[in-house]
């Protein structure tokens, strides 16, 4: 799955909601550490707009 983000803020904002393990981690950081992480991510991601690709694997079993 490819997701295009028009701005860095479009990509970052979901992490601030505390959803999923990654969001819970970001939400649990002290404000200064959250800001540092945000700026590090901004430095490492390409200039917007950019595309993030992901895959999700699911398995379900029954006994």
MODELLER restraints for C-alpha pairs under 7 A, 6 or more apart:
rsr = mdl.restraints
at = mdl.atoms
rsr.add(forms.Gaussian(group=physical.xy_distance, feature=features.Distance(at['CA:1:A'], at['CA:53:A']), mean=5.57, stdev=0.5))
rsr.add(forms.Gaussian(group=physical.xy_distance, feature=features.Distance(at['CA:1:A'], at['CA:54:A']), mean=5.33, stdev=0.5))
rsr.add(forms.Gaussian(group=physical.xy_distance, feature=features.Distance(at['CA:1:A'], at['CA:55:A']), mean=6.18, stdev=0.5))
rsr.add(forms.Gaussian(group=physical.xy_distance, feature=features.Distance(at['CA:2:A'], at['CA:51:A']), mean=6.25, stdev=0.5))
rsr.add(forms.Gaussian(group=physical.xy_distance, feature=features.Distance(at['CA:2:A'], at['CA:52:A']), mean=5.66, stdev=0.5))
rsr.add(forms.Gaussian(group=physical.xy_distance, feature=features.Distance(at['CA:2:A'], at['CA:53:A']), mean=4.36, stdev=0.5))
rsr.add(forms.Gaussian(group=physical.xy_distance, feature=features.Distance(at['CA:2:A'], at['CA:54:A']), mean=6.48, stdev=0.5))
rsr.add(forms.Gaussian(group=physical.xy_distance, feature=features.Distance(at['CA:3:A'], at['CA:51:A']), mean=5.39, stdev=0.5))
rsr.add(forms.Gaussian(group=physical.xy_distance, feature=features.Distance(at['CA:3:A'], at['CA:52:A']), mean=5.28, stdev=0.5))
rsr.add(forms.Gaussian(group=physical.xy_distance, feature=features.Distance(at['CA:3:A'], at['CA:53:A']), mean=6.35, stdev=0.5))
rsr.add(forms.Gaussian(group=physical.xy_distance, feature=features.Distance(at['CA:4:A'], at['CA:49:A']), mean=6.78, stdev=0.5))
rsr.add(forms.Gaussian(group=physical.xy_distance, feature=features.Distance(at['CA:4:A'], at['CA:50:A']), mean=5.61, stdev=0.5))
rsr.add(forms.Gaussian(group=physical.xy_distance, feature=features.Distance(at['CA:4:A'], at['CA:51:A']), mean=4.21, stdev=0.5))
rsr.add(forms.Gaussian(group=physical.xy_distance, feature=features.Distance(at['CA:4:A'], at['CA:52:A']), mean=6.38, stdev=0.5))
rsr.add(forms.Gaussian(group=physical.xy_distance, feature=features.Distance(at['CA:5:A'], at['CA:11:A']), mean=5.95, stdev=0.5))
rsr.add(forms.Gaussian(group=physical.xy_distance, feature=features.Distance(at['CA:5:A'], at['CA:48:A']), mean=6.86, stdev=0.5))
rsr.add(forms.Gaussian(group=physical.xy_distance, feature=features.Distance(at['CA:5:A'], at['CA:49:A']), mean=5.50, stdev=0.5))
rsr.add(forms.Gaussian(group=physical.xy_distance, feature=features.Distance(at['CA:5:A'], at['CA:50:A']), mean=5.49, stdev=0.5))
rsr.add(forms.Gaussian(group=physical.xy_distance, feature=features.Distance(at['CA:5:A'], at['CA:51:A']), mean=6.15, stdev=0.5))
rsr.add(forms.Gaussian(group=physical.xy_distance, feature=features.Distance(at['CA:6:A'], at['CA:48:A']), mean=5.74, stdev=0.5))
rsr.add(forms.Gaussian(group=physical.xy_distance, feature=features.Distance(at['CA:6:A'], at['CA:49:A']), mean=4.36, stdev=0.5))
rsr.add(forms.Gaussian(group=physical.xy_distance, feature=features.Distance(at['CA:6:A'], at['CA:50:A']), mean=6.80, stdev=0.5))
rsr.add(forms.Gaussian(group=physical.xy_distance, feature=features.Distance(at['CA:7:A'], at['CA:48:A']), mean=5.23, stdev=0.5))
rsr.add(forms.Gaussian(group=physical.xy_distance, feature=features.Distance(at['CA:7:A'], at['CA:49:A']), mean=5.86, stdev=0.5))
rsr.add(forms.Gaussian(group=physical.xy_distance, feature=features.Distance(at['CA:8:A'], at['CA:42:A']), mean=6.89, stdev=0.5))
rsr.add(forms.Gaussian(group=physical.xy_distance, feature=features.Distance(at['CA:8:A'], at['CA:48:A']), mean=6.42, stdev=0.5))
rsr.add(forms.Gaussian(group=physical.xy_distance, feature=features.Distance(at['CA:15:A'], at['CA:22:A']), mean=6.61, stdev=0.5))
rsr.add(forms.Gaussian(group=physical.xy_distance, feature=features.Distance(at['CA:15:A'], at['CA:23:A']), mean=4.27, stdev=0.5))
rsr.add(forms.Gaussian(group=physical.xy_distance, feature=features.Distance(at['CA:15:A'], at['CA:26:A']), mean=6.27, stdev=0.5))
rsr.add(forms.Gaussian(group=physical.xy_distance, feature=features.Distance(at['CA:16:A'], at['CA:23:A']), mean=5.97, stdev=0.5))
rsr.add(forms.Gaussian(group=physical.xy_distance, feature=features.Distance(at['CA:16:A'], at['CA:26:A']), mean=6.30, stdev=0.5))
rsr.add(forms.Gaussian(group=physical.xy_distance, feature=features.Distance(at['CA:16:A'], at['CA:27:A']), mean=5.67, stdev=0.5))
rsr.add(forms.Gaussian(group=physical.xy_distance, feature=features.Distance(at['CA:17:A'], at['CA:23:A']), mean=6.15, stdev=0.5))
rsr.add(forms.Gaussian(group=physical.xy_distance, feature=features.Distance(at['CA:17:A'], at['CA:27:A']), mean=6.93, stdev=0.5))
rsr.add(forms.Gaussian(group=physical.xy_distance, feature=features.Distance(at['CA:18:A'], at['CA:24:A']), mean=4.20, stdev=0.5))
rsr.add(forms.Gaussian(group=physical.xy_distance, feature=features.Distance(at['CA:18:A'], at['CA:26:A']), mean=6.93, stdev=0.5))
rsr.add(forms.Gaussian(group=physical.xy_distance, feature=features.Distance(at['CA:18:A'], at['CA:27:A']), mean=5.23, stdev=0.5))
rsr.add(forms.Gaussian(group=physical.xy_distance, feature=features.Distance(at['CA:26:A'], at['CA:34:A']), mean=6.31, stdev=0.5))
